Amino acid sequence: MRGLPAPGEGCARTSEHWSHPINGRWVGAQHGKTFDVVNPATQDVIAQVPDGGPAEAHAAVEAAADAFLCWSQLPGMERGRLLTKTAQLMLERCDDLARLVTQENGKPLEEARKEVAFAVGYFRWFAEEARRVYGEVVPVPVPLKRLWVLKQPLGVVAAITP
């Protein structure tokens, strides 16, 4: 699995334009279009982002499916360690993330901090769940039969959220 360069290293932004992280690189929209992200409190343009579409979604899903092969073979404890590290990085950058949420949504800063903490909670929860990816035998109503449940990564999910 390839890691992305840190945004502070100048790879996530090219001038005032931000990019999509796809397949370990920062890329723009295939057709080159962007749209403005506007601070609802001031009406200032805080960023221009790629106006991604089906081509970018398809490329991201393909890259994630390729990376999934490696990710799914990692032991659950290692996947949990990486999720814990993500939670820690988010906590270290809580104020920066909260400021971005406030600028983008107009949400009060304290509420935005709570939103970041809520997201961190999910990463921590699933990091802990990663150590419990063992199987179990479940009783069945049929004699001489056994039902075995095996928990394992299944694949990539693509979602569009507001």
C-alpha positions as CSV (number, residue, x, y, z in Angstrom):
1,M,0.0,0.0,0.0
2,R,1.3,3.4,-0.9
3,G,0.9,6.3,1.4
4,L,0.0,9.8,0.3
5,P,2.4,12.7,0.9
6,A,1.4,14.9,3.7
7,P,-0.7,17.9,2.6
8,G,1.9,20.2,4.2
9,E,4.4,18.9,1.7
10,G,2.6,20.8,-1.1
11,C,1.2,17.7,-2.8
12,A,-2.4,18.1,-1.9
13,R,-2.7,21.6,-3.3
14,T,-1.5,23.1,-6.5
15,S,-1.9,26.9,-6.0
16,E,-5.5,27.5,-4.8
17,H,-6.8,24.2,-6.2
18,W,-7.1,21.0,-4.0
19,S,-7.0,17.5,-5.4
20,H,-8.6,14.1,-5.0
21,P,-6.5,11.4,-3.3
22,I,-6.6,8.5,-5.7
23,N,-4.2,5.5,-5.9
24,G,-1.6,7.1,-3.7
25,R,-1.5,10.4,-5.7
26,W,-3.3,13.7,-5.6
27,V,-5.2,14.2,-8.9
28,G,-7.6,16.7,-10.3
29,A,-10.9,16.1,-12.1
30,Q,-10.4,14.4,-15.5
31,H,-12.3,17.2,-17.3
32,G,-10.4,19.9,-15.3
33,K,-13.5,21.5,-13.8
34,T,-13.5,22.8,-10.2
35,F,-16.0,24.3,-7.9
36,D,-15.7,26.8,-5.1
37,V,-16.1,26.0,-1.4
38,V,-17.7,29.0,0.2
39,N,-17.6,30.0,3.9
40,P,-21.4,30.5,4.6
41,A,-20.6,33.1,7.3
42,T,-18.4,35.4,5.2
43,Q,-19.2,34.2,1.6
44,D,-15.4,34.0,1.1
45,V,-14.1,31.3,-1.2
46,I,-12.0,29.1,1.0
47,A,-10.9,26.6,-1.6
48,Q,-11.4,25.3,-5.1
49,V,-11.9,21.6,-5.4
50,P,-12.1,19.2,-8.3
51,D,-15.6,18.6,-9.6
52,G,-15.1,14.9,-9.7
53,G,-17.6,12.7,-11.5
54,P,-18.0,9.1,-12.6
55,A,-14.5,8.8,-14.0
56,E,-12.9,9.8,-10.7
57,A,-15.3,7.6,-8.7
58,H,-14.4,4.6,-10.9
59,A,-10.7,5.3,-10.6
60,A,-11.0,5.6,-6.8
61,V,-13.0,2.3,-6.5
62,E,-10.5,0.5,-8.7
63,A,-7.5,1.8,-6.7
64,A,-9.3,0.9,-3.4
65,A,-10.0,-2.6,-4.8
66,D,-6.3,-3.1,-5.6
67,A,-5.3,-1.8,-2.2
68,F,-7.9,-4.1,-0.5
69,L,-5.9,-7.2,-1.5
70,C,-3.0,-6.0,0.7
71,W,-5.3,-4.5,3.4
72,S,-7.4,-7.7,3.8
73,Q,-4.3,-9.8,4.3
74,L,-3.0,-7.7,7.2
75,P,-3.7,-9.3,10.6
76,G,-6.6,-7.7,12.4
77,M,-4.3,-6.3,15.1
78,E,-2.2,-4.5,12.5
79,R,-5.4,-3.0,10.9
80,G,-6.4,-1.9,14.4
81,R,-3.0,-0.3,14.9
82,L,-3.4,1.7,11.8
83,L,-6.9,2.8,12.7
84,T,-5.6,3.8,16.2
85,K,-2.8,5.9,14.5
86,T,-5.5,7.6,12.4
87,A,-7.5,8.5,15.5
88,Q,-4.4,9.8,17.2
89,L,-3.5,12.0,14.2
90,M,-7.0,13.4,14.1
91,L,-6.8,14.3,17.8
92,E,-3.4,16.0,17.3
93,R,-5.0,18.1,14.5
94,C,-8.4,18.5,16.1
95,D,-8.3,22.3,16.2
96,D,-7.3,22.5,12.5
97,L,-10.0,20.0,11.5
98,A,-12.6,21.8,13.5
99,R,-11.6,25.1,11.9
100,L,-12.1,23.5,8.5
101,V,-15.5,22.2,9.4
102,T,-16.5,25.6,10.8
103,Q,-15.3,27.4,7.6
104,E,-17.0,25.0,5.3
105,N,-20.3,24.5,7.2
106,G,-20.6,27.6,9.4
107,K,-20.9,25.4,12.4
108,P,-19.8,26.8,15.8
109,L,-16.2,25.9,16.5
110,E,-17.0,24.0,19.8
111,E,-19.6,22.0,17.9
112,A,-17.0,21.3,15.2
113,R,-14.5,20.0,17.8
114,K,-17.2,17.6,19.1
115,E,-17.8,16.4,15.6
116,V,-14.1,15.6,15.2
117,A,-14.0,13.9,18.5
118,F,-17.1,11.9,17.4
119,A,-15.3,10.7,14.3
120,V,-12.2,9.8,16.3
121,G,-14.5,7.7,18.5
122,Y,-15.4,5.6,15.4
123,F,-11.8,5.0,14.5
124,R,-11.0,4.0,18.1
125,W,-14.1,1.7,18.2
126,F,-13.2,-0.1,15.0
127,A,-9.5,-0.3,16.0
128,E,-10.6,-2.2,19.0
129,E,-13.0,-4.4,17.1
130,A,-10.2,-5.4,14.8
131,R,-8.7,-7.6,17.6
132,R,-12.0,-9.5,17.7
133,V,-12.1,-10.8,14.1
134,Y,-12.1,-14.4,15.2
135,G,-14.7,-16.9,14.1
136,E,-17.3,-18.6,16.3
137,V,-19.5,-21.7,16.2
138,V,-23.2,-21.0,16.4
139,P,-25.8,-23.5,17.6
140,V,-28.1,-24.7,14.9
141,P,-31.5,-26.4,15.1
142,V,-30.4,-29.3,12.9
143,P,-28.6,-32.3,14.5
144,L,-25.1,-33.1,13.4
145,K,-24.6,-29.8,11.7
146,R,-22.4,-26.9,12.6
147,L,-22.6,-23.2,11.6
148,W,-19.3,-21.4,11.7
149,V,-19.2,-17.6,11.4
150,L,-15.9,-16.1,10.1
151,K,-15.4,-12.4,10.2
152,Q,-13.2,-11.1,7.4
153,P,-12.9,-8.0,5.2
154,L,-15.3,-8.2,2.3
155,G,-14.4,-5.5,-0.1
156,V,-14.7,-1.9,-1.2
157,V,-17.7,0.3,-0.6
158,A,-18.3,3.5,-2.6
159,A,-20.6,6.1,-1.1
160,I,-21.6,9.6,-1.9
161,T,-22.4,11.6,1.2
162,P,-23.5,15.2,1.7
